[in-house]
Amino acid sequence: MANLSTVDQSEIEKFAAMADDWWDPNGKFKPLHQLNETRLKFIRQQSCRHFAKDDSALSPFTGMSVIDVGCGGGLISEPMVRLGGQVTGIDAASANIEVARLHAAEAGLSVDYRSTTAEEEAAAGRQYDIVLALEIIEHVADVDTFLASLGRLVKPGGGLFLSTLNRTPKAFLMAIVGAEYLLRWLPRGTHDWQRFVKPSEMTRPLRRSGLKVGAMSGLVYNPLADRWHLDERDLDVNYILFATKEA
């Protein structure tokens, strides 16, 4: 493992213990299943605009290399393959990789799953058209080092998608008090509010890595409709951004 590792072993063990629940839409990862469609909408829209792809095409990512950092059980990796991407999924928890490989095999999908880290991939000199780091940065030990590694993984002309939770009082109430204690969507202790990341804390390190944030949107939950949607004006809780590197 690289010397400047961003892996937090306690966080890895926490999610490895829940590995068998990744593909249960009503299990411990239910919020991610519900959020998936909205995350993919943003990824598809921004990617097609940046890479001049046809957003109406069935496989707009054909011929494009994608890495899903912190892929878990493959909830994003698999639909990215279905959209035509050549996908690599990495996770520091080997239990997650085993679950992801099994599910992809059962679905007849080809995903290159590896139990490794962003730092190790970057140190090996690997680069991708699209780098995904969704709902992972709030679980790493060193945010700046992690962001620098992600920047190195992006090909010139490529793009990085990041989604996480904002460190606001509203996020504490909704993502921890509400989701973990009242609604019990997530096991207690899944998140630590002190680890939530403000947008400004991401844009500055990304800029140092040669990445420019071009789009950002809130991922907003409507409890009455039980649905998520994109809202550029509301970054108070969950948000997603797209940053690009010059060719």
GUKESE-775201 format. One record per atom (N, C-alpha, C): x, y, z; residue in three letters. Coordinates in steps of 0.001 Angstrom, whole numbers, plus 524288, in hexadecimal, padded with zeros to 5 digits. Example, Ala and Ser with C-alpha at 12.3 -4.5 7.8 and 13.67 -1.06 7.14 Angstrom:
<sites>
833867E9C681E78ALA 8300C7EE6C81E78ALA 833907F31C81E78ALA 832327F73681BA8SER 835667FBDC81BE4SER 832648001E81EBESER 
</sites>
This chain:
<sites>
8034E7FB5480000MET 800008000080000MET 8036D804D780000MET 801CA808E17FD3AALA 804DD80D9B7FCD4ALA 805958100D8022FALA 809E7812DE802CFASN 80B0281545807D1ASN 806F0819608092BASN 8056881C7E8053ALEU 8017B820828062ELEU 7FC1881E438050FLEU 7FA8681A7E80821SER 7F57E817F680750SER 7F12B81B31809CDSER 7ECB581B6A80725THR 7E82D81E1D80956THR 7E45881A4A80BC7THR 7E5D48154F80BF9VAL 7E2558115580E18VAL 7E1C6811F8813FFVAL 7DCF78121C815D1ASP 7DBC48120181B65ASP 7D9D680C7C81C8DASP 7DD028095C81F28GLN 7DBCA803D781FDEGLN 7D6A1802FD822A7GLN 7D5558065D82661SER 7D061805AE8292FSER 7CBBC806778258DSER 7CC3D80A17821CAGLU 7C81280AED81E02GLU 7C7A78064781A4FGLU 7CC1D8041A818B5ILE 7CC1A7FF8981542ILE 7C9607FAF9817EEILE 7CAB27FA1081CCDGLU 7C85B7F5B581FBAGLU 7C27F7F6848206BGLU 7C0EA7FB5982131LYS 7BB5A7FC8E821EALYS 7B82B7FAF081D23LYS 7BA127FC5C81885PHE 7B7277FB33813C3PHE 7B7E57F592811FAPHE 7BC617F34C8132CALA 7BD2D7EDC8811E0ALA 7B9557EA5D814DAALA 7B8087EBF3819A8ALA 7B45A7E8F081CD6ALA 7AEDA7E8FD81A86ALA 7ADC07ECD88172BMET 7A8947ED44814C4MET 7A8957EB7B80F1AMET 7ACD37E90580D5AALA 7AD8E7E7CF807CCALA 7A9147E4AF80577ALA 7A6F47E10380863ASP 7A2D57DDA380644ASP 79DC87E09880521ASP 79D547E56480715ASP 7987F7E86780676ASP 7988D7EC07801BAASP 79CDF7EC2E7FECDTRP 79D5A7F0097FAA4TRP 798E07EFE07F6BBTRP 797267EB477F534TRP 793417EAEE7F10DTRP 78DB57E9F97F309TRP 78CD87EAE97F814ASP 787917EAA47FA4AASP 785447F01F7FA12ASP 781737F11B7F69EPRO 77F5A7F66A7F604PRO 77C807F8617FAD3PRO 77B367F4E47FE61ASN 7788F7F67580334ASN 77C067F5B080803ASN 7811D7F4C38070AGLY 784BE7F3C380B50GLY 7878E7F8A380D20GLY 78C457F7D780F1FLYS 78F3D7FC1D81176LYS 791068003080D7ELYS 791177FEB88087EPHE 792BA8026B80475PHE 78E0F8046A80143PHE 789758040F80375LYS 784B8805F9800D4LYS 7854780B9E7FEEBLYS 7877480F4480217PRO 787FB814A680026PRO 78B2F815127FB29PRO 78F42811DB7FA9BLEU 7926D8120D7F5D9LEU 78F7080FEC7F12DLEU 78C5B80BDF7F209HIS 78916809D57EDCDHIS 7855180E0E7EBF4HIS 78300810E57EFADGLN 77F49815017EE41GLN 78206819907EB88GLN 786D081A997ED22LEU 789C281F097EB13LEU 78C2881DFB7E5BBLEU 78CAE819157E458ASN 78FA5817917DFB7ASN 78DBF81A287DAB7ASN 788B581A297D9CFGLU 7869781C4D7D4F7GLU 788028220E7D45DGLU 787C5824FE7D8ACTHR 788EE82A937D875THR 78EB882B887D7ADTHR 7920C828737DA44ARG 797AF828F67D967ARG 79905827D97D3B5ARG 796C98239E7D195LEU 797E9822247CC33LEU 795F58263D7C851LEU 791B2828CA7C982LYS 78FB182CE87C619LYS 793A3831517C5A7LYS 795D5833017CA0BPHE 799BA837297CA05PHE 79E9E8356A7C71CPHE 7A06C830AE7C82FILE 7A52282E9F7C5A4ILE 7A46282E567BFC0ILE 79FF282C617BE1FARG 79EE582BD97B87EARG 79E8D831337B5DCARG 79BA1834CA7B835GLN 79AF8839EF7B5DBGLN 7A02583CCF7B54DGLN 7A32383CFC7B983GLN 7A80283FF27B973GLN 7AC1F83D607B5EFGLN 7AC58838347B605SER 7B0218356E7B2BDSER 7AEEC836397ACF5SER 7AA05835AC7AB8ECYS 7A88D836467A611CYS 7A9A283BCE7A42BCYS 7A8BD83FA17A78AARG 7A9CF8450A7A615ARG 7AFAF845E87A56BARG 7B2BE843E37A912HIS 7B869844C77A8F0HIS 7BB13841D67A47DHIS 7B98583CF17A3B2PHE 7BC11839AA79FC3PHE 7B947839C179A81PHE 7B56883D2D799FDALA 7B26E83DAC7951CALA 7B00E8387779378ALA 7AD78835E879723LYS 7AAD8830F57961DLYS 7A4F4831E7795A1LYS 7A24E82E2679346ASP 79CA582E7579287ASP 799EC82C9779780ASP 797738303079A47ASP 794EB82EE279F37ASP 7905682B2979E7CASP 78E3B82AEA799BASER 789C782777798BBSER 78B73821F779725SER 7907A8212B79664ALA 7927281C0B794C2ALA 791E5818157992BALA 791328131F797C4LEU 790C680F0479BB0LEU 795F380E2179E7DLEU 79A4E80ED179BA6SER 79F7D80DE579DE9SER 7A30B8128D79CCESER 7A20F816F479F57PRO 7A51D81BA879E2APRO 7AAD781B5979FD6PRO 7AC2B817AB7A350PHE 7B185817497A53FPHE 7B4CC813337A267PHE 7B2E68115979DF3THR 7B5C580D7679AEFTHR 7BB4080F72799A2THR 7BF2D80C2779ABDGLY 7C49580D867999FGLY 7C736810CC79DC0GLY 7C466811FC7A1FAMET 7C694815527A60DMET 7C823812147AACDMET 7CCA4813627AD11SER 7CE79810AD7B1C3SER 7CC608136D7B69CSER 7CA928104D7BA5AVAL 7C823812577BF1CVAL 7CA6980F7D7C3CEVAL 7CBA18125D7C7FAILE 7CD0F80FD67CCDCILE 7C95E811AE7D11FILE 7C73580DF17D3FEASP 7C3A180EFB7D850ASP 7C6B580E137DD5AASP 7C85B812537DFDAVAL 7CB9F812077E48DVAL 7C81F811757E957VAL 7C92980D5D7EC68GLY 7C5B780C327F0CDGLY 7C09E809F87EECAGLY 7C11D806217EB50CYS 7BC93804257E867CYS 7B8B3801187EBB9CYS 7BA4F7FF627F06EGLY 7B6BF7FC437F39BGLY 7B5267F7587F0C3GLY 7B00F7F6577F0A4GLY 7AE117F1B07EE02GLY 7AD327F2597E838GLY 7AE547F7047E622GLY 7ADD47F7E67E07FGLY 7A8DF7FA9C7DED1GLY 7A65F7FD8B7E251LEU 7A159800007E10BLEU 7A1BE803F57DC9DLEU 7A63A806787DC0DILE 7A70D80A1F7D7B6ILE 7AA168078E7D348ILE 7ADAD804127D4A1SER 7B0DB8017F7D0A1SER 7AD7D7FEAB7CC97SER 7A9AA7FBB97CE60GLU 7A67E7F8A17CAC5GLU 7A3697FBFC7C6EDGLU 7A094800077C8A9PRO 79DD7803357C4C4PRO 7A1838061E7C11CPRO 7A6398076C7C2E4MET 7A9F5809EF7BF5BMET 7ABAB806307BB0FMET 7AC09801247BC48VAL 7AD297FD397B83DVAL 7A89F7FCF37B46CVAL 7A3E97FCE37B671ARG 79F497FC9A7B30CARG 79EF1801567AF70ARG 7A134805B57B114LEU 7A13B80A6F7ADDFLEU 7A5E280A887AA1ELEU 7A8DC8063F7AA04GLY 7AD02805AE7A623GLY 7B281806627A826GLY 7B32A807EA7AD11GLY 7B860808F07AF1BGLY 7BBA88040C7AFF6GLY 7C0CA804AD7AF79GLN 7C4868009B7B0E7GLN 7C60B801BA7B68FGLN 7C3B17FEDF7BA30VAL 7C3B9800707BFB3VAL 7C7767FD3F7C30BVAL 7CA75800107C62ATHR 7CDA27FDCD7CA4FTHR 7CB407FF937CF76THR 7CA537FBEC7D2F7GLY 7C83F7FD3B7D81BGLY 7CC2F7FBCC7DC48GLY 7CD997FF8C7DFA6ILE 7D1667FE6B7E3BEILE 7CF267FFA37E923ILE 7D0BB7FC7F7ECEAASP 7CF077FD507F24EASP 7D32E7FAF07F5E4ASP 7D4357FD927FA30ALA 7D8277FB9E7FDDCALA 7D62C7F6FA800FFALA 7D1037F62980116ALA 7CEBD7F1BD803F6ALA 7CE187ED1E80042ALA 7D1227E90A80113SER 7D0F37E4817FD96SER 7CBA07E1DD7FDB3SER 7C8E17E22E8021EALA 7C3A97DFD380274ALA 7BFED7E26D7FE9EALA 7C05E7E7977FDFEASN 7BD127EA607FA3CASN 7BE457E89D7F4ACASN 7C3457E7FD7F36EILE 7C4D97E6547EE36ILE 7C2BA7E0E77ED02ILE 7C2DD7DD687F0C8GLU 7C0D07D81C7EFF4GLU 7BAFF7D84D7EEABGLU 7B8117DB7E7F183VAL 7B2757DC0C7F07EVAL 7B1967DE657EB13VAL 7B4927E2667E9C4ALA 7B3FB7E5077E4B5ALA 7B5217E14B7E032ALA 7B9487DE447E0B7ARG 7BAAA7DA887DC90ARG 7B6637D67D7DBCAARG 7B45D7D4777E002LEU 7B0467D0847DFAFLEU 7AB657D2B17DD18LEU 7A9D07D7547DEABHIS 7A5097D99A7DC7BHIS 7A5AB7DAD77D6ACHIS 7AA407DCE17D52FALA 7AB2A7DE097CFA9ALA 7AB1B7D9107CC6AALA 7AD697D4EA7CE81ALA 7AD6F7CFEC7CBB3ALA 7A7EB7CDE07CAF5ALA 7A4BF7CE577CF08GLU 79F527CC8C7CEABGLU 79C3D7CFC17CABCGLU 79DAD7D4B67CA2EALA 79AF77D82D7C680ALA 79D417D7DF7C102ALA 7A1897D4F77C060GLY 7A40C7D4867BB4BGLY 7A6CD7D9737B992GLY 7A8D97DC6C7BD60LEU 7AB7B7E15A7BC34LEU 7B1567E0DD7BD2FLEU 7B46A7E38A7B9FASER 7BA177E3677BA7CSER 7BC027E8587BD2ESER 7BDBE7E7C67C20DVAL 7BFFD7EC147C50FVAL 7C5347EA387C743VAL 7C92D7ED707C6C0ASP 7CE567EC1E7C8DEASP 7CE937EDE67CE8DASP 7CD1A7EA707D21ETYR 7CD107EBC57D7A8TYR 7D24C7EA757DA21TYR 7D4487EE1A7DD56ARG 7D9437ED4E7DFFAARG 7D8F77EF437E593ARG 7DB567EC6D7E927SER 7DBBC7EE2E7EE94SER 7E0B87F1637EF15SER 7E03A7F6807EE70THR 7E4B77FA067EE96THR 7E2C97FF7D7EFF3THR 7E6438034C7EFB3THR 7E4E9808AA7F124THR 7E60380C6D7ECACTHR 7E3DF8111E7ED23ALA 7E4DA8152B7E939ALA 7EAA58168D7E905ALA 7ED3B816987ED91GLU 7F2C3817EB7EDC3GLU 7F606813ED7EAB6GLU 7F4B280EF57EB5EGLU 7F7A080AD87E8ADGLU 7F6B280B077E2CFGLU 7F1E080C1F7E13BGLU 7F0B680C9D7DBA2GLU 7F3B1811367D946GLU 7F3BE815967DC12ALA 7F67881A397DA20ALA 7FC5A819427D9E1ALA 7FE748169D7DDD6ALA 80417815787DDF5ALA 805AB811F67D96EALA 8020280EB27D7A1ALA 8031080B327D331ALA 802A780E0A7CDF8ALA 80118813057CE1CGLY 800D7816237C956GLY 7FBEA815557C623GLY 7F7F6812DA7C860ARG 7F323811DB7C56CARG 7EFC4816D17C549ARG 7ED58817B87C0CBGLN 7E9E981C3D7C027GLN 7E4FB81AAA7BD36GLN 7E0C981DA57BE10TYR 7DBAC81C497BBF6TYR 7D8EA821237B9DFTYR 7D561820397B629ASP 7D23A8248E7B41DASP 7CEA7826BC7B854ASP 7CC2F8233D7BB44ILE 7C887824D17BF60ILE 7CA1F822447C47EILE 7CAB48256F7C885VAL 7CBD88238B7CDCCVAL 7C71B824B87D138VAL 7C521820B67D3D5LEU 7C0A8821417D752LEU 7C26E820617DCF1LEU 7C0F9823E17E063ALA 7C20B823417E5FDALA 7BD26825177E8D9ALA 7B9788218E7E95BLEU 7B442822E67EB51LEU 7B36A820D67F0D6LEU 7B1F9824627F44EGLU 7B0F8822FA7F9C5GLU 7B58681FF47FC2DGLU 7BA38821C87FB2FILE 7BED581F477FD7DILE 7C25C8231B80058ILE 7C2A1828087FE8EILE 7C67C82BA0800BBILE 7C5A282C9B80688ILE 7C0BF82C2A8084BGLU 7BFA482CFE80DDFGLU 7C1748287381142GLU 7C3A28246880EC6HIS 7C58281FD3811B7HIS 7CB6981F208115FHIS 7CE37822BB80EAEVAL 7D3D98221980E29VAL 7D6AB824EA81295VAL 7DB99823628136CALA 7DE9D82586817C6ALA 7E11582ACF8167FALA 7E23D82BCD81181ASP 7E4ED8309A80FF9ASP 7E2718329880AEFASP 7DF208368080B6AVAL 7DC1A83873806F5VAL 7DF9D83AA9802B6VAL 7E36D83DEE80417ASP 7E6B58406D80028ASP 7E9F483C757FD12ASP 7EC19838907FFD6THR 7EF2C834857FD27THR 7EBB18314E7F98CTHR 7E6F9830267FB5EPHE 7E34D82D2F7F82EPHE 7E1E4830347F340PHE 7E0C2835427F3C6LEU 7DF5C838717EF43LEU 7E3F6838DF7EB74LEU 7E8AD839417ED7BALA 7ED438397B7EA11ALA 7EDCA8346C7E6EEALA 7ECC1830007E977SER 7ED0582AF47E6BDSER 7E8DD82A997E28BSER 7E42882C707E3BFLEU 7E00382C6A7DFD8LEU 7E18582FC47DB29LEU 7E3E28343E7DC31GLY 7E58A837A57D7EFGLY 7E96F8350A7D454GLY 7ECF1831FA7D68FARG 7F0DA82F377D36BARG 7EE5D82AE87D023ARG 7E9E2828EB7D1D0LEU 7E73C824BF7CEECLEU 7E455826BA7CA21LEU 7E35D82BD07C9DEVAL 7E06182E0B7C584VAL 7E3EB82F047C0DAVAL 7E27782CDF7BC67LYS 7E55F82DE07B78FLYS 7E4FB833AD7B61ELYS 7E8DB835BF7B35BPRO 7E83583AF57B117PRO 7E34D83B107ADB1PRO 7DFFC83EDD7AE94GLY 7DB0A83F287ABC7GLY 7D6AB83C177AE54GLY 7D7F0839537B287GLY 7D4088361F7B532GLY 7D1418390B7B98FGLY 7CE1C8361F7BC94GLY 7CB078389E7C0A1GLY 7CA7C835527C582GLY 7C966837FB7C9CDLEU 7C8C78358C7CEF0LEU 7C375836ED7D132LEU 7C0AE832EC7D301PHE 7BBBB833BC7D5C8PHE 7BC86832707DB89PHE 7BAE68360B7DEE7LEU 7BB3C835557E48DLEU 7B5EF836817E6EELEU 7B42A8332D7EA7FSER 7AF708346C7ED6FSER 7B05B8332B7F322SER 7AE1B836587F682THR 7AEEE835AD7FC1CTHR 7AAD2838C37FF1ATHR 7ABC78397380427LEU 7A84383C5480797LEU 7AADD8415C80965LEU 7A7F6845908095EASN 7A9E384AA280B11ASN 7A9F184AE18110EASN 7ADD984D7781345ARG 7AE3884DED818F1ARG 7AB1C852B181AC9ARG 7A5F9851F081B11THR 7A2628560A81CBFTHR 79EDC853F082111THR 79C898576582423PRO 798CC8558F82815PRO 7944985276825B1PRO 792808541B82113LYS 78E438515B81E6DLYS 78FD884BCE81D0DLYS 794B484B1681B59ALA 79696845DB81A08ALA 796E98426D81EE6ALA 7987C844B882345PHE 798A8841BA82827PHE 7933383FDA8299APHE 78F6D8435682932LEU 78A09841EA82AA2LEU 787CE83DCB826FALEU 788B083E61821E6MET 7863983ADD81E22MET 7893D835CF81D47MET 78E748362781CC6ALA 791868318E81B63ALA 792E682E2C82013ALA 7931D83085824BBILE 7948B82D758295AILE 78FD682CB882CF4ILE 78DB68310982EF0VAL 78939830888327CVAL 784A382DF782FB0VAL 7836582FE382B0AGLY 77EEC82DCE82836GLY 77FDA82865825F6GLY 78405827D3822BCALA 784DE822F581FDFALA 786A881E7482357ALA 789C681FB082767GLU 78BF781B7B82A9FGLU 788D581A5E82F94GLU 7868D81E74831EETYR 7840381DBB836FDTYR 77E0881DA1836B0TYR 77BBB821028337FLEU 776078213283341LEU 773CF81D6882F35LEU 7758781DFD82A4BLEU 7738181AA382620LEU 776418155B825E9LEU 77AF48150D8282AARG 77E108103A82841ARG 77F1780E13822CCARG 77FF7811AD81F20TRP 7817681013819DDTRP 786E780DAD819E2TRP 78A3880FB481D47LEU 78FB180E0781D8ALEU 7910180C598231ALEU 794AF808B9823BEPRO 7965D80744828FEPRO 798B080BFD82BD0PRO 797B580C64830DDARG 799EC810B0833E2ARG 79FDB81089833A5ARG 7A23181516832E1GLY 7A7DF8156683279GLY 7A9E58150582CEFGLY 7A6558149382910THR 7A80D814558239ETHR 7AB1D8193D8222BTHR 7A94481DBD823FDHIS 7ABC9822A9822AAHIS 7ADAD8259382783HIS 7B1BC828AA826BAASP 7B3D982C2982AB7ASP 7B387831A982877ASP 7B0678350F82AE0TRP 7AF7683A47828C7TRP 7B48C83D5582810TRP 7B85883C7482B72GLN 7BD4D83F4382B06GLN 7C02E83DEA825FDGLN 7BEE18397F823A0ARG 7C172837DA81EC3ARG 7BE9C839E3819E9ARG 7BA0883C1A81A83PHE 7B74E83E4181602PHE 7BAA88429C813A9PHE 7BA2D8437080E8FVAL 7BDC7846EE80BC2VAL 7BABE84B5280914VAL 7BC488501C80A3BLYS 7B9E98549B807A8LYS 7BBE28550380205LYS 7B8B6857017FE74PRO 7BA71857857F903PRO 7BF9085A7B7F879PRO 7C05085EA57FB83SER 7C523861B67FB20SER 7C9E385E877FCAESER 7C92785AA380013GLU 7CD7C8575D801C7GLU 7CF08853607FD9FGLU 7CBCD852D17F9AEMET 7CD1B84F567F556MET 7CF2C852617F0A8MET 7CCEC856EC7EF97THR 7CE60859B97EAD9THR 7D40685B967EAF6THR 7D5F085D4C7EF89ARG 7DB5685F3B7EFCFARG 7DF5A85AE77EEC6ARG 7DF048565F7F172PRO 7E2B8852267F043PRO 7E2398502B7EAAAPRO 7DD7C850147E893LEU 7DCCB84E577E331LEU 7DF8B852087DF6DLEU 7DF37857117E087ARG 7E1D485AE97DD3DARG 7E7BC85A0A7DD3EARG 7E9DD858A97E1CEARG 7EF7D857937E222ARG 7F0F6852C47DEEDARG 7ED2C84F507DE06SER 7EE2884A917DAF8SER 7ECF784B597D531SER 7EBF1850307D3AFGLY 7EAFD851567CE33GLY 7E56F8506A7CC75GLY 7E1CD850257D031LEU 7DC5184F317CEF2LEU 7D909854097D006LEU 7D57F855227CC88LYS 7D20F859A77CD13LYS 7CC6E857CC7CDB4LYS 7C9F18596C7D1EEVAL 7C481857F27D2DAVAL 7C10585AFD7CF1BVAL 7BE21858167CBEDGLY 7BADA85A947C804GLY 7B51585A507C921GLY 7B37C8569D7CC68ALA 7ADF4856087CDA5ALA 7AD75853BD7D31BALA 7A974855897D5DDMET 7A871853947DB1AMET 7A28F853D47DC18MET 7A08684FCE7DEA2SER 79AEB84FA97DFB3SER 799DC84CEC7E4D4SER 795C284E9B7E76DGLY 7940684BD27EC0AGLY 7911C846E97EA6EGLY 7918A842DD7EDA7LEU 78E6883E1F7ED23LEU 78A6D83E667F186LEU 785A483FA87F02EVAL 781C18411A7F41AVAL 77D7D83CF77F485VAL 77C5F83B7F7F94ETYR 7785C837867FA53TYR 7732A83A217FBA2TYR 76F03838527F8FFASN 769B583A1E7FA1CASN 766EA835CE7FD1FASN 76622836788023BPRO 763CB8324380557PRO 75E1C8311D803E6PRO 75B54834FB801E6LEU 755D98341F80078LEU 7556D830AD7FB9ELEU 758E38319D7F7E3ALA 758E282E7F7F310ALA 75C5F829B77F38EALA 75F9B829907F7AEASP 763648255C7F876ASP 766E7824DC7F3B4ASP 768CE829617F1DBARG 76C208297C7ED33ARG 7707D82D7A7EDE6ARG 774C982CAB7EAF3TRP 7791D830577EACBTRP 778DD833707E5B6TRP 77AE9838377E5DDHIS 77B4083B4F7E11AHIS 77FF883EF47E171HIS 7818F841147DCFELEU 785E5844C47DCB4LEU 783EB84A4D7DD9ALEU 786E084D6B7E08EASP 78576852D67E183ASP 78A83855F27E245ASP 78BE98591F7DE68GLU 790CD85C157DE9DGLU 790D4860197E2FDGLU 78C3D8618A7E500ARG 78BEF8659E7E90BARG 78C63863747EE90ARG 78BF485E5D7EF29ASP 78BD885C087F465ASP 79051858267F515ASP 794A485A0A7F746LEU 79933856C47F847LEU 799B78558C7FE17LEU 795958566080112ASP 795E685638806C2ASP 79711850CA808F8ASP 7957384CAE80649VAL 796258476C80875VAL 799858442F804B5VAL 7972A8417B8010FASN 79A1D83E7C7FD29ASN 79B2B841DD7F862ASN 79FC6841527F61CTYR 7A0DA844147F135TYR 7A4A0840EE7EDE1TYR 7A4AD8422F7E8D6ILE 7A80983F887E50CILE 7AA7E843A87E18EILE 7AF63842D97E00CLEU 7B211846957DCA2LEU 7B4DF843BC7D837LEU 7B600846B97D426PHE 7B8F1844CA7CFA6PHE 7BD7C8487A7CEB2PHE 7C238846637CEBFALA 7C6EE849837CDCEALA 7C9E5847387C92AALA 7CC3084A8C7C603THR 7CECD848C57C146THR 7D48D84A727C12FTHR 7D795847777BE2BLYS 7DD2A848977BD7BLYS 7DE1284A2C7B7DALYS 7E13384E1B7B708GLU 7E25984FE87B1B9GLU 7E50784BA07AE98GLU 7E3C884B657A9A3ALA 7E62B8476F7A629ALA 7EBE58489F7A533ALA 
</sites>
